[in-house]
Amino acid sequence: MKEFSYEIKDEVGIHARPAGMLAKEAKIFSSKITIEANGKSADVTKLMAVMGLGIKKGTKVNIKAEGEDEEAAIASIEEFMKNNL
C-alpha cells in the first residue's frame, strides 16, 4: 500500500467538476484508491461518495492506493491533486 497526505488549496474544495476529474483519473488504474478526510473515507472512483465527504479548502486528506499498479496510481493522483486542488 502506498499513501500520501495533501492539504486542499482550491477555494471551493472538492466540488463536482474536480471530483469527476479525480474519479476519471483513478479509473485508469486497477488499484483500489481511497480518500480519507474528516474521519470518513470514500472510494475515489465514486463521485458522489467523494463529494459526500464535504472536503473544503484547508482540509487535510489522505490518499491510499493498494494493488498491483499502486506506485503509478499514487504518483498520478498526487500529481492530479497538486495541479487541480
Backbone bond lengths (Angstrom), bond angles and torsions (degrees), N, CA, C in turn:
res aa  C-N    CA-C-N  psi(-1)  N-CA   C-N-CA  omega(-1)  CA-C   N-CA-C  phi
1 M - - - 1.449 - - 1.524 109.48 -
2 K 1.317 115.02 136.62 1.465 122.05 176.46 1.516 107.59 -117.67
3 E 1.331 116.55 148.61 1.456 119.42 178.58 1.521 111.72 -153.63
4 F 1.338 115.36 161.51 1.459 121.18 173.93 1.527 108.02 -152.76
5 S 1.325 114.73 159.19 1.468 121.01 177.25 1.513 108.69 -111.84
6 Y 1.324 115.39 150.75 1.460 120.27 -178.06 1.520 108.95 -150.83
7 E 1.332 116.58 140.33 1.462 121.32 175.95 1.520 108.10 -99.69
8 I 1.327 116.75 125.23 1.465 122.44 -177.40 1.528 109.93 -67.06
9 K 1.336 115.84 127.24 1.453 121.62 -178.47 1.532 112.60 -107.85
10 D 1.327 117.45 -16.37 1.459 121.88 179.74 1.532 109.83 -61.69
11 E 1.320 117.02 133.99 1.471 122.31 -176.78 1.527 113.32 -55.65
12 V 1.340 117.71 -34.61 1.462 121.15 -176.07 1.520 112.44 -99.37
13 G 1.327 118.06 -3.65 1.458 120.71 -177.97 1.524 110.37 79.80
14 I 1.320 116.35 -154.92 1.465 120.33 179.24 1.523 107.57 -93.00
15 H 1.338 115.53 102.27 1.457 121.51 177.85 1.530 108.45 -109.82
16 A 1.313 118.06 -170.33 1.470 122.87 -169.89 1.533 115.06 -54.00
17 R 1.320 117.93 -50.88 1.465 119.59 -175.38 1.529 112.68 -62.95
18 P 1.350 119.18 -54.41 1.465 117.60 179.46 1.531 113.23 -66.80
19 A 1.328 117.72 -30.56 1.465 120.00 177.30 1.527 110.08 -64.73
20 G 1.325 116.69 -39.73 1.460 121.13 177.42 1.512 112.00 -66.23
21 M 1.334 115.92 -41.96 1.468 120.54 178.00 1.522 110.83 -64.89
22 L 1.333 116.30 -39.39 1.462 121.55 178.89 1.526 110.35 -64.26
23 A 1.327 116.82 -43.84 1.471 121.40 178.95 1.528 110.36 -61.99
24 K 1.325 116.07 -42.83 1.470 120.87 179.61 1.530 110.55 -62.14
25 E 1.323 116.65 -42.58 1.467 121.68 178.70 1.524 110.51 -62.88
26 A 1.322 117.19 -42.92 1.469 121.86 -177.66 1.525 112.24 -67.50
27 K 1.325 117.46 -31.05 1.468 121.43 -177.79 1.524 112.75 -68.95
28 I 1.327 117.94 -13.45 1.462 122.15 177.35 1.529 110.38 -66.33
29 F 1.325 116.36 -28.63 1.462 121.94 -172.73 1.522 112.35 -101.95
30 S 1.320 115.69 152.78 1.468 120.18 177.77 1.531 111.75 -85.41
31 S 1.327 116.89 -17.48 1.466 120.91 179.47 1.521 110.97 -66.31
32 K 1.337 115.74 150.58 1.464 121.25 174.12 1.523 106.86 -82.15
33 I 1.328 116.46 123.59 1.464 121.68 -177.74 1.521 108.02 -117.72
34 T 1.332 115.86 126.16 1.466 120.78 179.79 1.518 110.42 -123.47
35 I 1.323 114.69 153.26 1.460 121.70 176.02 1.521 107.73 -121.23
36 E 1.322 116.59 135.51 1.460 122.08 179.81 1.520 108.92 -120.65
37 A 1.332 115.52 134.12 1.465 121.42 176.41 1.515 108.93 -160.63
38 N 1.295 116.72 148.53 1.469 122.27 176.87 1.532 112.52 53.17
39 G 1.327 117.28 34.35 1.454 121.10 177.51 1.524 115.03 78.04
40 K 1.345 117.41 6.38 1.463 121.69 -179.96 1.521 108.83 -125.99
41 S 1.329 116.34 162.05 1.459 119.66 176.52 1.522 110.10 -135.96
42 A 1.345 114.77 159.51 1.458 120.67 -179.75 1.522 109.39 -149.61
43 D 1.322 115.09 152.17 1.462 122.01 173.34 1.529 106.31 -71.81
44 V 1.319 117.16 125.61 1.464 121.89 -175.70 1.531 112.18 -61.75
45 T 1.324 117.87 -25.79 1.466 119.74 -179.16 1.530 112.58 -77.66
46 K 1.317 117.68 -8.26 1.466 122.39 -179.45 1.530 109.48 -99.36
47 L 1.323 116.27 97.45 1.465 123.58 -175.01 1.527 112.92 -51.47
48 M 1.314 117.63 -52.40 1.462 120.90 -176.67 1.537 111.94 -66.84
49 A 1.311 117.27 -33.44 1.467 120.77 178.09 1.527 110.53 -66.28
50 V 1.334 116.42 -41.66 1.468 120.92 179.02 1.528 109.57 -65.08
51 M 1.326 116.85 -46.33 1.465 120.17 179.14 1.526 111.42 -63.71
52 G 1.327 116.82 -31.65 1.457 122.22 179.61 1.523 113.91 -66.82
53 L 1.325 117.00 -15.05 1.468 120.06 178.43 1.531 111.30 -74.20
54 G 1.335 117.46 -15.95 1.464 121.22 177.87 1.516 113.44 62.65
55 I 1.318 117.19 45.68 1.470 121.48 -175.75 1.526 110.15 -80.39
56 K 1.323 115.56 118.43 1.470 123.02 -178.77 1.523 110.70 -108.30
57 K 1.337 115.39 172.31 1.467 120.68 176.94 1.526 108.92 -57.63
58 G 1.346 115.76 136.58 1.462 121.45 178.41 1.523 113.85 90.90
59 T 1.335 116.74 -9.56 1.465 120.50 178.99 1.524 110.03 -73.73
60 K 1.317 116.37 132.90 1.466 120.49 174.40 1.521 107.93 -87.20
61 V 1.337 114.93 128.05 1.464 120.22 177.76 1.518 108.71 -116.93
62 N 1.312 115.43 154.12 1.455 121.97 176.14 1.526 106.82 -120.70
63 I 1.315 116.43 125.63 1.461 122.11 -179.71 1.522 107.96 -109.69
64 K 1.349 115.76 131.34 1.464 120.87 178.78 1.517 109.48 -124.89
65 A 1.325 115.86 140.69 1.462 121.84 175.04 1.519 107.86 -127.71
66 E 1.323 115.20 134.33 1.452 120.11 179.65 1.526 108.69 -138.90
67 G 1.341 115.39 122.99 1.458 120.28 -179.81 1.512 111.01 153.82
68 E 1.320 115.57 -174.24 1.461 119.26 -173.83 1.525 114.17 -69.72
69 D 1.347 118.56 -25.17 1.465 119.86 178.25 1.535 111.50 -113.73
70 E 1.339 116.03 32.90 1.467 121.23 -175.93 1.525 113.52 -60.64
71 E 1.334 117.90 -35.26 1.472 120.86 179.27 1.520 110.60 -60.24
72 A 1.330 115.60 -52.12 1.472 121.15 -179.55 1.524 110.50 -65.73
73 A 1.321 116.79 -39.42 1.466 121.11 -178.52 1.522 110.80 -63.18
74 I 1.314 117.70 -47.92 1.462 120.53 -176.64 1.530 110.28 -67.51
75 A 1.330 117.34 -37.60 1.467 120.85 178.18 1.530 110.38 -64.26
76 S 1.316 116.68 -42.81 1.460 121.51 -179.55 1.530 111.72 -66.63
77 I 1.308 117.15 -44.61 1.466 120.99 -179.20 1.533 110.51 -67.93
78 E 1.328 116.84 -38.43 1.470 119.78 177.93 1.522 109.92 -62.76
79 E 1.311 117.65 -43.52 1.466 122.24 178.04 1.523 110.17 -62.57
80 F 1.336 116.62 -43.05 1.469 121.08 177.99 1.531 110.53 -58.92
81 M 1.313 117.43 -46.69 1.466 121.86 -178.61 1.538 110.64 -60.70
82 K 1.325 116.88 -44.93 1.466 120.69 -179.24 1.524 111.64 -63.99
83 N 1.329 117.19 -36.51 1.462 120.92 -177.09 1.521 113.86 -83.42
84 N 1.336 118.12 -24.94 1.458 120.45 -172.41 1.518 116.19 -120.80
85 L 1.308 117.91 -19.32 1.459 119.54 -176.28 1.517 111.87 -130.49
